[in-house]
Amino acid sequence: MFTVILGCLVSTVSSFAAAVSVFLKHCLNKVYGGAKNRVKCHCKNRVREKVVVITGANSGIGYATAQDLAKKGARVYLGCRNNQAGEKTARNLRALTGNQNIHFLHLDLADFFSVQHFVGTLLKRESQVDALVNNAGVFHHPSCLSKDGLELTYQTNFLGVFLLTSLLLKSIQRSSTPHIVFVSSEAHKLVTVDDVISYNPKQVKVINSFSDHVKNYGISKLALHLFAAHLIKTSEDVVVLLTDPGNVWTGIYRHSWQAWSEIITRLKCYIFMRGTEEGAQSTIHALNTPEPVTGKYVNSFLVTEDEKSYDATVVKSFIAASKELSGLQSLEN
Ligand SMILES: NC(=O)c1ccc[n+]([C@@H]2O[C@H](COP(=O)([O-])OP(=O)(O)OC[C@H]3O[C@@H](n4cnc5c(N)ncnc54)[C@H](OP(=O)(O)O)[C@@H]3O)[C@@H](O)[C@H]2O)c1
């Protein structure tokens, strides 16, 4: 009886809190003239009929980016780990935009075999890829090892992306407008190259606090920047860009601020963080910007920043280690 009453009380309080937060967000949007879309890319459409691969497109920023690509008439491949969600997203986007060239292919970045299978299936359909948008990612995930025996956040956010991008590189280079976009985060600035180099992904990390999670995540994102530095140097024909969506309220925070004591933080994030459409703008800008210059970081206000330069020897040995960890080394031999 007590459990039932407690259950009812908890669900009433949660519903009330949800209603209040929706109301507050609505009021703030009115006051600030629609917080929804303060940042918007106004570039001309440069993706019509282009073959664009986007990972993690079934939710959040990836979905908003895929929707923009579909509206603009691109031929889009959605790489998602959940079959049902991926199929549903492709169906929804076809219905919503009338673009019938929206396809789902299964892709689990935390499984190197899945990445290889995805590339094999895609390349049977398309000999050339015009743009690869590496959007999928996780944050604040409990530390655990993937089926490949590697730390899950690091494999999802970096090693899986490394393998996918490397295996698609030749088909991207066949395009007359080759683009690789990495969705990064400001968190990459909170860690150092030494943190990345000394990171051992074969171990489950001891993560005790939110800041430990930010560090673990930041390492996986800075690793993307080192990989980008390698591509910028070795594949000058490809436009390599990194983007920051800003703080965007999405399912990526599903593991964050779950305690009752953190409900106010969660509420504040829900109210003040960006919506997904606004969060997608930096990536949309990277794909449509006129005369793009490789090696830039498009920040969350669409300002293009120069990428930091990294020590070439460090990058070289980091890439060699990543090749070995991701299995690319043995695929190349
Ligand atoms: N939200 C922010 O404040 C923020 C800030 C800076 C950067 N970012 C970056 O923005 C990108 C998109 O994140 P989001 O905020 O839109 O989060 P999200 O809504 O959780 O979207 C992440 C997507 O990645 C997919 N994904 C996760 N693990 C995967 C795996 N192993 N294989 C394939 N797909 C996988 C998820 O699939 P499921 O739906 O199956 O989980 C989901 O579709 C990420 O790279 C993130 O690091 C976000």
The ligand as an ORCA input file, in Angstrom:
! r2SCAN-3c Opt
* xyz 0 1
  N      24.177     17.566    -26.807
  C      25.220     18.331    -26.540
  O      25.169     19.225    -25.661
  C      26.496     18.141    -27.302
  C      27.552     19.063    -27.068
  C      28.745     18.910    -27.776
  C      28.868     17.865    -28.670
  N      27.844     16.985    -28.864
  C      28.051     15.895    -29.823
  O      26.973     15.857    -30.729
  C      26.849     14.535    -31.247
  C      25.388     14.121    -31.237
  O      24.953     14.003    -29.899
  P      23.474     14.356    -29.405
  O      23.610     15.381    -28.363
  O      22.584     14.589    -30.548
  O      23.105     13.007    -28.615
  P      22.024     11.869    -28.902
  O      20.685     12.449    -29.134
  O      22.178     10.869    -27.821
  O      22.535     11.295    -30.276
  C      23.680     10.489    -30.350
  C      23.462      9.484    -31.453
  O      24.606      8.630    -31.494
  C      24.133      7.294    -31.537
  N      25.090      6.333    -31.018
  C      25.510      6.169    -29.752
  N      26.341      5.120    -29.665
  C      26.438      4.596    -30.913
  C      27.117      3.487    -31.464
  N      27.853      2.663    -30.727
  N      26.989      3.258    -32.795
  C      26.243      4.058    -33.566
  N      25.543      5.100    -33.086
  C      25.647      5.376    -31.780
  C      22.866      7.301    -30.697
  O      22.098      6.157    -30.969
  P      20.915      5.688    -29.961
  O      19.737      6.548    -30.278
  O      20.717      4.259    -30.327
  O      21.426      5.908    -28.579
  C      22.235      8.597    -31.200
  O      21.554      8.398    -32.402
  C      27.765     13.647    -30.404
  O      28.957     13.403    -31.093
  C      28.048     14.526    -29.199
  O      29.288     14.194    -28.607
  C      26.661     17.108    -28.200
*
